[in-house]
Amino acid sequence: MDTIGSGDSRRDYFAGQGEQIGQIEVTGAPEPDEGTPGENRGFLSDSASRLCENRLVMLSAVVLVLLIAIAAFAPWVSPYDPTAQALSDNLQGPGAKHLLGTDELGRDILSRIIYGTRISLSVGLISQIIACCIGVFLGAVAGYYGGFTDTLISRTIEIFAAFPDLLFAIAIMFVLGPGVINVFIALGLLSWTHYARLVRGQVMQLREMEYTQACIVCGGSNTRIIIRHLLPNCMSTIIVLVTLGIPGAILTEASLSYIGLGVQPPTASWGQMISTAQQYISFYPYYSVAPGLAIIVTVLAFNIFGDGLRDAIDPRLRR
């Protein structure tokens, strides 16, 4: 084994080690193949091209854009005030005046479904943002540092994941009380474990990669390594979890509203509408079918778009 003697020898030795580290960083990324069509395109343009090739995914994207537009422009799209009552027009079937009929208080069902879109999309998005922030942070910390930190976070994940999702959400809502803000918090606390588990596993794998070890040897801080080098490689997983978590949150919110623990009247909610309509379903099915179809279409659109987006941006599926 060679020994490092004088100061000049030590300088030569560490200079050689630096050159090797530099070679690792340079040669870590494969050179593009000039002869293969499409290889020279940027990552984003290539992913967008792959996404557009899937017609079913594009159809789901169109549906999602329409839902977002409806939620954003609900006051202008809605034909009536969703809380305005007209008892003389209650339980009317679909017609020219009310396209989807009216409920037991004479409120326009179409208008309430349009405003219910706002509640469902906001609950799905905000709750997943909360879950993503908590789960990604804890998962990255556990996967990178390991040891006691990993053990502590992993046991916490197991405790939260031990309860059935809906029962856990019901328990949280009993403590916090009904309301839209509390639904955001409850669903965020319900979903963060999914993010933490998968991000932890990926960070543990990426931590052992050569480029990560090179950053550590070069003196990169732990925070910089996690944010700049590890988390970007987890983005495909995070995006898929968000897109699949949104429909799950929508379904859970509908369930909570159905049993009276979610959004409270007179605010329009799809689950609340189905709950109220069950007593009229035998002779007035329009009342329950319309919000049920809205839930089905929204959940399917998010699921299909999430799967297609994962296939388009995952490097392992690009060949």
N, C-alpha and C positions, 0 to 999 in steps of 0.2 A: 504493500500500500504506500502510495506516494505521500511524503510529508511536505508541509508548507513551511519553508524556512524563513529566509530574509523577508524584509518589507517589500522589495521588488518582486519576489516570488509570490507573495500574498496578493499584491496588486494584480499581477498577471493572472493568478488563479481566479480571483473574483471577476476580473474583466472577461475571462473565458466563460464563467458561469453566466454573466449578463448577456453575452452573445448567444448562449444556448437558450436562455429565456426569451430573448428577442426572436430567435428562430421559432420557438413554440408559438408565440403570438402571431407571427407572420404566416407560418405554415398551418395554423390551426384551421383556417377557413379554406375550403377547396377552391381551386381556380375554376372559373367558369369555362364550360366547354364551348368553344367558338363554333363548333360544327353542328350543335344541336339547336334546332329552332326553339325559341321561347326561353332558353336558359339565360339569355342576357337581359331579359326584362326584369324590372324591379320586382321586389317581393309583393308590394301592394298591387301593382298592375296585374301580376300573374295570379294572385289570389282572387282579384275581382273578375278576371277572365274565367277562372275555374268556377266561381260562384254563378256567373251568368250562364254557364253552360247547362246548369241544372234548372229545368223549367219549373219543376215543383217547388224548388227553393225560391225562385223568382216570384212565383204566384203567391207563396206565403209572405214574401217581402212586400208585395203590393197590398195584401190584406193588412199587414202590420202598419204600413204607411197610412192606409185609409183609417184604421182604428186610431192612430195617433192624431190624424187630422180631425177626425170626429171629436176626439176628446179636447183638442186645442180650441176648436171653433164651435163647441157645444152651444153657446148662447145664440149663435147665428144659424146653426144647422137645426136645432130643435124647433119643432113647430109650435110647441106650447111650453109654458112654465111647468117644470116637472112636479112642483108642489101645489099647483093651482087645483082646487077641488071644484067639481060640478056634480053634486049628488044626483041631479036629474039625468045625467048621462052615464051613470055607473054601469059597469059590466056590459058595455056595448061591444059587439063584434067588430071585426075589421071593416072599414068602410072608407068613403072618400074623406070624411071629416077627421076620422082617427084611423090611420092606416093599419095599426095593430090593435085597435080597440082601446078600451079604458078599464081601469081597475075598480075595486069596490067603492072607492071615493070619487070616481069620475075623472081621475088623473090620466093623462095620455100615456099609454104604455111605451110607445116609441120614444117619447121625450125622456121618460125615466130610464130607458135602456141607454140612450145617448149619454145622459149624465152619469149613469152607472159605469160607462166606459172610463170616465175620468177617475172614478174611485178605484176600479180594478187595475188600470195601468199604473196609477200612482202608487198603490199598495205594492204591486209586483216589483216596480223599479226601485222605490225607496227602501223597501225591506231588503232587497238583494244588495243594494249599495251598503247598507249597514252590516249585513252578514259578510259581504266581501271584504270590507275594511277590517273587521275583527278577525275573520278566518285567515285571510292572507297574511296579516301581520303575525298572528300567533303561529301559523303553520311554517312561515319562513324562519322565524326565530327558533322554533323547535327543531326544524330540519338542519339548520346551519350550525347551531351551537351544540346540540346533542346533550348527552350527560344528564345531569339533574334537571336542567331546564326542559329538555325533551320529555323526561319522565313526568314532570309536573304538568306540563301542557297536555300530554297524551292522556293522563289520568283525568284531567278536567274534561277533555273531549269525550272520553268514555262515559263520564257521569252524565253529561248533557245528552249524549246519544242513546243512553239506556232507556229513556222514556219514549213512548210512541209520540209521533209528531203532533197529531191532533190533540191528544190528551195534554201534552206539554203546553200547547198553545192555549187550550182552555184554562189550564191552571194559571198561566201568566195573566190571561185576561180577567180571571177572577180576582187576582191580586191588584192589577192596575185599573180595572174597570173598563166598561165599553167605551168605544170612541176610535176615531180614525188614527190619531197619533199613537194611541196605545197598540193598535193593530200593527203599525209600522215597527214599533219596538219589539212586540211579541214575535212577529215573523222573522225579524232580524236575529233575535236571540235563538230562534228555532233552527235557522239554516246555516249558521256560521261553521258548524262542525264539518259539514261537507267540504267547504273550502279548505279548512285547516288540515284535514286528513290528506287530501290530494296534493296540496301545495307542499306539505311536509315531506311526503314521499318523493316528489320531484326534486325538491331542494337537496335532499339527502343524496340523490344520484348525481345532481349537477355539481355538488360540492367536491366530488372526487374527480371531476373532469380536469384535464391538463390545463385548460385556460384559467380555471378557477385557482388551481394551485400556483400557476404563474403569477396571478394577481396577488395572491397572498405573499409569495416570495418577494415580489416587487414592493411590498409595503402598503398595498391598498387597504383602506379601512374596511371593517366588517360591514358598516352601513353602505358604503359605496359598492362593495362586492354584491351584497344582497340586492340593492336597488338597480344597479347598472348591468349586472351580469347574470344574476340568477332569476329574478322575477320576470324579465322580458322573455325568458325561455319557458315560463309557465303560462304565458298569456293565452295560448290556445285552450288550455285546460280551464282557465278562469273564465274565458268568454263562453265556453260551452256550459259551465256551471251557472253563469248568470242567465243565459237564455233558457236553460232548462229549469232554473230556480224560479223565474218569473211566473210561468204557468202554474207551478206548484204553489206559489204564494197566492195566486189568484184563486185557486181551488180552496186553499185553506181559509182565505178571507171569506169566500162564499159560504163555507161550512160554518164559520163563526157567526156570520150575519144570519144564517139560517136558524141557528139556535138562540139568537138574540144577544150574542156577546161581541159582535163586530160593529159595523156601522149602524147607527141608530136612526129611526125615522125622525123627520121626514126626508132625510138624505137618501137619495136613490142608490140602491145596491142590488146587484143581480141575485145574490144569495137571499137577501131579505125579500125580494119580489117572489122568488120561488117559494119561500116559506109562507108568505101570505096567500099565495095562489093555491096552495094544496087543498084548502077547503072548498075551492070552486072547480077543481080539476075535472070532476065528473060531468059537468054541464058547460064548462067554460075553459077548455084546454088552452086557448090562445095565451092566457095570462101566464102560465108556467112554461109553455113551449118557447116563447120568444126569448126570455132571459137565459133559459137553458141552452138554446142554440148559440146565443152570444158567448157563453162560457166555452162551449165546445169549439167554436171557430177560433176564438182567441188562443186557447190552449194548444190546439193543433198547429196554428200558424207559428207560434213561438217554438214549439218542439221541432217542427220541420226546418225552420230557418236556423235554429241552433245546430242541428246535425249537419246541415249543409255548410254552415260557416266553419264548423270544426274541420270538415273534410277539405275545405278550400285553404285553410291557413296552417294546418298541421304539416310540418316538414316531412314527417314519416309517410304521408299519404300523397306526396306531390309527384311521385314517379309511378 
